[in-house]
Amino acid sequence: MRKRHSGFTLIEMMVVVALLAILMMVAAPSVRDLTLNARMTSTANDLMTDLSIARSEAVKRGARTAVCSSSTGTGCTTTPWEQGWIVFIDADADGNLAAAADIVKVVPGIQGMSAVSVGHGVNGAGASFVPFRPSGATNPTAADITFTLCDSRTIATVGASAAQLRGRQVSVTRTGRSIVTRFTCP
């Protein structure tokens, strides 16, 4: 009686490994895009939430609040928004943190993204800030404030079609309401 051996031959194993390698090369960019999209959406939603926290604290306390750029978490700094920000009570409406007890929330920097804003205020030290009045409005006579979030998928690095609507813009209207829209990063 002849004994039969079960298993794979070396050639069968090499074919399976080659097929797996081809499948991984096809799937890897999709997984990377999925991860970057999730990170972008999460960051935009976190920023919008922090702006909403500042607005609701202003209404709840009947006092001015602000969100300012901060790389230290202990005061407003002239650093870019991607290095972090703080939400704080701004009783004297100058865009500066007066005391550590006034801090409502500290947000550390965001990795792998840029965050640029237009329409924001600038305090005496040159730091960017978004003010909220006790009514929940920002500055009713100023333009809307817009944050633009971009990652490595810009037109300059990956081309127009690959960069299409990969970034996000968080806009704060004069009434203090925040909205997120998709944006193509240049």
C-alpha positions, 0 to 999 in steps of 0.5 A, spaced: 500 500 500 502 506 497 502 512 502 500 519 499 503 525 502 498 531 502 500 538 502 503 544 496 508 543 492 513 549 491 510 551 485 503 552 487 506 556 493 510 560 489 503 562 485 499 563 491 504 568 494 505 572 487 497 572 486 497 575 494 502 580 492 499 582 486 492 583 490 496 587 495 499 592 490 492 593 487 488 594 494 494 598 498 492 605 495 485 604 496 486 602 503 491 608 504 485 613 501 480 610 506 485 611 512 486 618 509 479 620 508 477 617 515 482 622 518 480 628 514 473 627 516 475 626 523 479 632 524 474 637 520 469 634 525 473 635 531 474 642 529 467 643 528 465 640 535 471 645 538 468 651 535 461 649 537 463 648 544 466 655 544 459 657 542 455 654 547 460 656 552 459 663 550 451 662 550 451 658 557 456 662 561 453 669 558 461 671 557 465 671 551 469 665 549 474 664 543 478 659 540 486 660 539 492 657 535 496 654 541 502 650 540 503 650 548 496 648 550 497 654 556 496 660 552 495 663 545 501 662 540 502 665 533 503 658 530 499 655 525 493 651 527 495 644 525 500 645 531 494 645 536 488 650 539 485 652 545 478 653 547 477 658 553 473 664 556 475 671 554 472 675 558 475 681 556 474 680 549 482 681 547 483 674 544 488 672 549 488 667 555 488 671 562 488 665 566 489 657 566 482 657 569 479 660 563 481 654 559 475 649 557 479 645 552 486 644 549 487 640 543 494 638 541 496 638 534 494 634 528 499 630 524 500 630 517 495 636 515 495 643 514 490 648 517 489 655 515 484 660 516 482 666 513 477 671 516 479 670 524 481 675 529 488 677 531 490 678 538 495 683 540 501 678 540 499 676 533 496 669 535 489 667 531 483 667 534 475 666 533 471 670 538 464 668 540 459 673 543 454 671 549 449 671 543 453 665 540 455 670 534 462 671 532 463 678 529 456 680 526 460 685 521 466 681 519 466 676 514 465 668 515 471 665 518 474 659 514 479 653 516 482 649 510 484 643 512 489 639 507 493 633 507 498 630 502 493 629 496 494 636 493 493 638 486 501 639 486 503 633 489 497 628 486 494 631 480 487 634 479 483 628 479 486 624 485 486 631 489 478 632 487 474 634 494 479 630 498 480 636 503 475 640 508 473 647 509 470 648 516 466 655 515 464 659 521 458 664 519 457 670 523 451 667 527 457 662 530 454 656 526 459 651 523 459 647 517 463 642 513 464 642 506 469 638 501 474 642 498 480 641 493 487 642 495 491 646 491 
